[in-house]
Amino acid sequence: INAEYMGILAMSTTKDEQVALYEKDMDEKKIHYEALKQKKRMIFLIVICLVEFGRYYCVDLVAPLQKDIMRQFGITDVGYNLLYSAYAFPNIFLPFIMGYVADLIGRPTTLIICTIAVLIGQSLLAFASLQAINIFWLAIVARFLFGCFGKSLNSTQGTYITDWFKDKELAFALGMSVSIARAGTVLNFVVATPIYEHTHSIAFAFWVGTFLLGVSLVCTMGTVLLDQSAKNASGYTGVKKKSEKIALKDLCNLSGSYWLLVLCIVGFYTGFLCFVNISASFAMDRFGFSSSHASILASILHLIAALTAPFIGILIDKIGRRTIITISSCVLLLCGHLFFALLPNRIDSPVLAIVGYAVIGLSYCLFGSACWPMIPFVVEERVVGTAFGIAFSCENMGMVFGPIIIGFISSSSRDGDIPNYFWINIFLAGGAALGLITTIFLFFVDPVSYTHLTLPTNREVQISVVHVSFK
């Protein structure tokens, strides 16, 4: 309790009265804190979105260089996909743990730790890829370390954005987060192959990612300073009331609506991200693109999100309809994979390739802007960090096993010297179908929750738990 209130509190006869006085004062200061956030929210949004720019550049940095990495390390499709599985495996557990830790020890420390950890992991990957070193198991360890805190960083960023934009423009803010983050991925797909062709060094391309993560670390410090300056100016400490502190038992009370959203996230991202992993080689094998042109085509998957996500977010904030848009995104992803599955395994048609990639890219943009903003609406505010963490953990279950399954399909079912992509696309379409079914099921399980999630974001729509009978 602040020293300035010790005299007042000393006159209170009971401990409960002392606590009540302190909480009343914090409530008043929190109002001032919220007003200060409104003034700085756009600057804050740009800075915190840049936190993820470097990480997203590095996450798929191996994708445009797939064939070069396989050649340098002497590995198969299964070995290459292990680079993604190693990244995803720790994220089954750590986002949940780190989300809980963030709710307990505070977001600033969590955000800084996660950013430093992914920077170290990427640096180790670049070191392992040096021609003089060239140790594949060390690259796996590096991707594992990078993954240990990658999604936890995303989860913590999500709680910051939710806190600053929870009453207004939440979908826009999360859409802007997707836009800037995926701009990093687009940059990767556009420049990684030319960098390699110019330097003939995979390690150099990886060191560029390390540099961008250094920039992200600077933005992390800026995020913490902006948030802390608003608290200092208002006198608000950010201490939760006793009734607001999170307990493990709170996790048992997460609603059925929340778990259905988690299943939707698992299905959709298995269908989308597992395709991103092979998107460059897919374009080369099936449509005859060169390495550089295949990387540019693969960037379409993220370029659409980078250009349109904020505007779709604004639209969702005004009209709502999050569930309808989520269903539409799953349908688009399903159609995209079925479209590719029905095409011949080898076809010289750049137009068809662009159409398919654009449909899948649009589905990702719609999903990211509509589905993730629903999570704060179906859980209590005090467990938002943990809820995001659990969602990221479950998402990565698909990202652990999905690439391994695709690797085995690629190795066991081949059309000459290339994989039989028909079964790969069918597998990915199954993920999209899971997302579609669970979102539709949300309406039949609890129509009240479904209706609540279609409302526009405004000051009258408060983030609160939606109690449902299905748990």
N, C-alpha and C positions, 0 to 999 in steps of 0.2 A: 504494500500500500504506500502511495506517495507520501513523503514526509510532510508536505504542506497540509495534509488532511489529518495528521496525527492528533492535533489539538481538538478538532471537531469530533474525531472518532473516540477520543478519550472520554468525552462527555456522554457518549452513548453507553447505556447501561448494560447492553447485552451484545454478544458477538454477532447475532443475527442483525441487530440494528447497525452495527459497524459495517457489515458486509452490504447491507441494503443501501447505506449512504454512499459507499464506494461504487457500487454498481450503478446507482443513479447518476453519479458524476461521470462515470465512464460512458453511460448512455448519451449524456449531453455532449461529451467530447467526440463521440462516434459520429453524431450528426454533423459536427464541424468537419470531421475527417472526411465524411462522405461528400460534403460540399467542396472541399479542396480537391478531391479526386475528380469531380466533375470538370473542374477547370483544367486539370492536367491530363485528362484521360486520353486524348489523341496522341500527345507526345509519348505518354506511357505505352500506348498500344504499339506505336512504331518500334520503340526500343525493345519491348518484350517479344515482339514478333521476330526481330532480328536475332534473338537468342537462339532460335531454332534454324536460322538460315544455314549456318555452317554445318550443323548436324545433318540436316537433310541433304546437303551437298555430299556428305560422306556416306550416308546410309546405303545409297545405291551406286556408289562410286565404282564398285566392282562390275556392275551390269554392262556398261558400254565397253568394258575391257575384258569381257568374259573369255573370249577365245585367246587373247593375249596372256591372260592370267593362267589359263589351262596349259598353254604352251610353255610358259616360263617355269611353272611349278611341276609340270608333267603329271597333271591330274585329269580325272574323267569328269563327266557331268555330275556324278554323285559327289565327288570331291569339291567341285565348284559350289554346288548347292549347300554343302556343309558350311561355307562361309556365311550364308544367310541363316542357317539353323543355329550356328554358334552365336550369332547376334541375337536371335530370337529366344533361345532357350532360357537364359537368365531372366528374361522379361516375363516369364510365366509367374515368377515368384516376386521379383524385386519391386515392380510397380505397386503391387499391393502393400508390401512392407514399407516402401518409401512413401506411399500415399498416407499410410498410417503414421509413419514417423513425421511427415510434414505437418500433419494435424496436431502432433504432440510437441515437437521441438520448434516448429515454425518454418515457414516457407523460405525465408532468405538463406538460411544455412543450407537447407536442402537443395535449393537452386544452384548455389555456388559449388557445393560438393559434386553434384551431378555434372555440371559443365566442365569442371576440372577433370573428372574421371573420363568423360568421353574424349577430351583433348589428349589425355595420356594414351588411351586405347588407340586412337587414330595415329598418334606418333609412333607407337609400337608397330602398327601395321605397315607404315611407310618404311620403318627400319627393317622389318622382316622381308620386305620386297626388294631391298637393295640387291643388285646382282652379286655382290660379294658375300651377302648373307644367304638370301634365297631359301629360307626355312619355312615350309608350309605349315608345320604344326605351330610355329610361333605366330604365323598369320591368323590361325584359328584362335589362338589364345588372345591375340589382339582384338579380334572381332568379338570374342566373348566378353572381354573387359569393356569394349565400346558399348556392347549391348546391355551390360549390367546396369548402366545408369542412363541409357539413351531414352527409353520410354518413361523412366522415372522423371527425367528432365521435362518431357512432354506433359506428363501428368501434373507436375508442379506448376508449369506454365499455365495449364488449363485452369488450375485453382486461382491463380493470380488474375487471369482474365475474367473468370466468373465473379470474383470479388469486386473488380472494378466496373463491370458492365452488367451485373446481375439484374438490375432493374430497368435497363434500357440498352438497346443495341447489342444484345448478347450474341445473336446469330451473326451480325455484322462483324463483331470483334473476333469471333472464332473463325469466321470466313476469311478475314484479313490475315489471321494467323496461318490458315491453310495456304493462302495466296503467297505470302512472303516465304514460308517454309518451302513450298513446292517450286518457287522461283529458284531456290538453291538447287533443287533436283534438276530443273530444266538447265540451269547453268552447267551442272555436272555432265548431263548427256550431250550438251552442245560442245563443251571445251575439252572434256577428258580425252576423247579419241585424238583430236588434233594435237593436244599436248604430248600424248604418247608417240604419235607419228613424227613429231618434230624432235623429241628428245630421245626416243626409243628407250624410255625408262618408265616403268610402271610406278616405281618408287617416287619419281618426281611428281607424277599426277597425284599421288597420295599425299605428298608434302604440301601441295596446294590446298588440299582439304584441311590439313593441320593448321595452316595459316588462317583459313576462314574460321576455324573453331576458336582460334585466338581472338579474332574479332568478336565472335559470339560471347566469349568470356568477358570482354569489355562491356558488351551490352547487358550481360547478366549483372555486373556491378552497377550499371546505370539503372537497371530495373529496381534493384534493392534500394539504391539511394533515393530514387523518386518516391517509392512507397514509404520509406522511412522518413523522408522529409515531410510528407503529408501528415504522418503520425506525430512527428515532433512539433510541427506547427499547430496542430490541434490539441496536443497533450494526450491524445489517445494512445494507450499502450498496446492495444490489440489483445489484451488478456480476456479470455473467455470466462463467462460466468460458470459457476459450478454446474449448473444445469445444462450448459452448452458443451462441456468437455466430453470428448469422445470416449467411449468404452467399447471393448470387443463385443459386448452383448448387442450393441447397436447394429452390428453387421447381420445379426440374426433377424433383424426387423426390416431389412431391405425389401422393398416391395417386389411382387411378381412382375410388375411392369418394368422395373429396373433389370431384372434377370432376362426378360425377353429382349430388351434392348441390347444386353450383352451378347446374347446368342446371335442377334442380327449383326452386330459388329464383327463377331468371329467369322460368320459366314461370308459377309461382304468382303472383308479385308483378305480372307484366304483367296477369294476369287480375283481380287484386284492386285494385291501386293505380290502374290506368287507369280502373276503374269508380268509384273514390272521386272522381277528378277531375271526373266528370260526374254524380255521384250526386244532387246537388240539382236540377239542370236535368232529369235523367232522371225524377225524381219529379214535377216540375211538368208536363212534356210528356206523359208516358204516363199518369199517374194523376190529374192535375188538382189537385195540391196547391198551396196558396199558397206564396209564397216562404219565409215563416217556418216553416210546417209541413213543407215539403220539407227544410229544413235540419235540423229535429228528426228527421225520418225518416232522413236521411243519417247522423246521429250514432249510429244503431243499429249501424252497421258497426263503430264503435269502442267503443261503450258495452259491448257484450258482452265484448270483449277486456279493457276496463278493469275489469270486475267479476269476471271468471272466470279470467283468465290466471294469477294466483298460485296458485289452487287446482288448476288443471290442471297447473301446474308441480310442485306437491307430489305430485300423483298420479303424474306421470311419473317423478319422482325415486324413488318407492317401487316402481312396477311396471315401469318401463322402457317397452318397446313403442314406442319413438320412431318407428320406420319404419312401423308399423301406423297410428299416429295421423297421421303425415304423409300416408300414402295416403288415410286417411279425410278429411282436410282438403281434399285435392285433389278427391276425389269430391264433397264438399259444394259446393265452388266451381263445379265443372263442372255439377252439377245446378241450382244457383242461376241460372247464366247461361242454361242451356237452358230452364229454367222461364220466365224472362223472354222468351226468344226465341220461345217458342211462344204467348205471350199476344198478343192484338191490340195494335197499336201505340198505340191510345188505349183505355183502359178505366177506368171509374170504380169501382175496387174497392180501397179502402185496406187491407183485410185481406190481399189477395194481395200488395200492395206490402210490407207489414210482414213477411209470411212470407218473401218472397224476400230482403229485406234482412237478416233475422235469420239465414237459412241462410248467406249470404255472410259475415256478421259472425262467426258461429261458426266457419266454416272458417278465417278469419284468426287467430282466437284459438288454435285447435288447432295451426295451422302454426307460428306464432311460438314457441309453447311447446315444440314437439317437434323442429322441423327445425334451428333455429339452435344448440341445445345439442349437436347431433351433430358440428359442425365441430371443436371441441377434441378429440374422440375419434378423429378420422381424420387429424390432423396432429401433428407434433412440437410440444412446448410452446413451444420457442423461436421458432416461426414462426406462433403463433396470431394475433398482430396482423396479419401479412401475409395470412394465410389469410382472416380476416374482411374485410380490405381488398379482396382479389380478389373475394370473394363480393359485396360491396357494389358493386364496379365492374361486374361482369357483370349484377347485378340492374338497374343503371341503364341498361344498353344497351336493355333492354325499355322502360324509362321514358322514354328519348329518342325512340324510334321509335313506341312504342305510341300516345301522344297525337297525334302527327302523323298516323298512319294513321287514328285515330278522327276527327280533324278533317276529313280528306279524305272519309271515309265520310259524315260528317254533312253536308258541303257537296254531295256528288255524288248521294247517295241520300236523297231527302226524301219525306215523306208530308204534303203541304200545306206548312204553315209550321213543321213540326218534322222532325227527322232520322228516317230509317227505322232504328229501333233494333234491328231483327232482325239485320242484318249486324254491328252493333256487338257485340251479345251473342254472336254466333257467333265473332267474332274473339277476344273475351275468354274464351270457352269453350275455344278452342284453346290459350291459355296454360295454363289449368287442366289440359288433357289432357297437355301437355308435362310438367308437374310430376308427374302421375300415372304416366306411362310411365317416366320416368327413375328414380323411386323403386322401381317394380316391377323395373326392369332391374337395379337394384343387387343384388337377390337372385340373379339368374341370373349376373351377372358375378362376384360374389364372395360366396358364402354365408357364409364366415367373418366378413367385415366386417359383413354383414347381421345375423348373430347377435350380434356384439359390440355393435351399436348398439341392440339390444333390451334390454340389461341395465339394471338400475336403477342410479342414481347412489349410490355409497357410498365409503367410504374404501378398500375393497379394489379398486375399479375405478379404475385410474390413467389419466390422460390420456396416451395414447401413440399413435404412428403405427400404422396398420393397413396392413401391406404386402399389396398385391394384385398380381395378375399383369396386370390391365388398366390400362395407363398410356398 
